[in-house]
Amino acid sequence: MPELPEMETYRRLLQERIGGRSITATLVQREKTINLPPNEWNRILLGNRITLVDRRAKHLLFHLESSHVLLLHLMLGGFLYYGSTEDKLDRTAQVTISFDDHILYFHGLRLGYLHLLTTWQLDERLDPLGPEPLDPSFTLTRFTELLTEKRGILKTALVDQHWLSGIGNCYSDEICFDAAILPTRRIPELTDEEIKQLFHSMQAVLKEAIQFGGYMEPPFYRDDDLTGGFNDRCRVYDRGGEPCVRCGKLISKGKLSSRKVFACTNCQH
């Protein structure tokens, strides 16, 4: 599932390509993906201009000149592709939005959605989300305060979108590895120094992942050499049975509440 770095990569690439452009056509292949009847959907979108592409946690927000917002959540299996009819992927797109000769394809939205909302509907939808880990106002002090509210397992807290938004399976494991802390540690056992290291690792890992385009492999456009670049830089995620880059012991793969967990049980404590 795309996490904060993947959606931030999409946001930046989309803002460059469709920011300020008007929608010239739409096509809905799967009505369950949207939240309005297709006729009303088309009426509002056609001719409307994208004023800003923004992100909140794992969501993308397409702000429109009409003051509506398209809210995208890719969920499991969803991804985007931007191109012409000549270089499109050989896959069904649940929704397409055209900008003259270029088209934004929304693929794999069997579980995901693209909803057209008013600003107050958007605020209501996003209100339950926790703070953003890369927000300048999110400090070590605030992170420490949040941890005092938790009594469970570290990984479970990190992927809780109501507690802290944007982190999922991949980056929770990568952050814990960078901090040399097992993701299965109980939060009350963490020392002040471990909390400090965890905070700095969270900042460093997420920023590095954004720099290298996240871990999702499908390209965003033809000749895209950024998207998915972090996949080869993952230290533990999906590396079960491979040698640890830090100590050489084998990475272990386990499960925690039906979630995959990857860690080095030798150098993470």
Phi, psi and omega in degrees: 000133178301139179241191186309310182297322179294317181288328176291324175297313176302316183302313182295316181293321180290318180301322179294326190262325185239354177301125180087357182264155181262147180280125183255343178195154173221155177215125179249113179268337181226106187294335180292343180287332181254174186243007180230158171301141183307324180297317179290321176305309180295320182300318182284322187278321186299126180084350180286148184252138175282114181270333182196139169252119184237175179221144170222114183056239180263013181257149166254143180238117177260102180280133184250156180299333180283000184079002170282165177224132171271120181254119182248130169231118186282338182052210183274121175095353181276147174202167183245152172218138181237122181185193180263178177293338181282325184250023179291161179282155179275060180214151178287135175256130181290328177217144169230145175232124185260144174232086187057242187271002177244148187231137172262116182261129176256106185256154171068025183270048175287326177252334181281181182207158174227100187250137178264117189232157167280168182295324180287326174296322178296313180301319180295321182291321185268350185303323182289349184290146177283179181294159178275130182294339180257005176295133180304333181277353180272100187258172175301322179299315179294319178299317179296319178298318179297319181296330180293343179278348187254145178234002187262212184275143184301310183299319180301322179290317184298329182265002179280107185292340178279341181265313179210123192261143172111340183262136178231208186303311185297304189283338173297318178290319180294321179294315180296322178295314181301325180275356182060037179236135178292136180293346180269004178296146173278136188301318181298343180277347184290136177277166177301321180292322178292322177297318178298315180295321179298317179298312181292325177294321178300314179297313185293315183294314182295320179292320177295318180297321176295316180303324183256017169082018178073184185255354181287132189273329182303129180293151179277332178207168179299135181068020177289118179247015178255305186305128178087003184294338181281347183305318180283353181257358176297132182274325182231327187298128183059027180245022180306130180087353179267158180292140176294135181289347183261319185234349177090347177288162185284138176290135179264152176237128179222193178224144177220110182052047178072002177263142174291142177229127177241134181198161170259109184284357178270315184250000169257138190234000000 
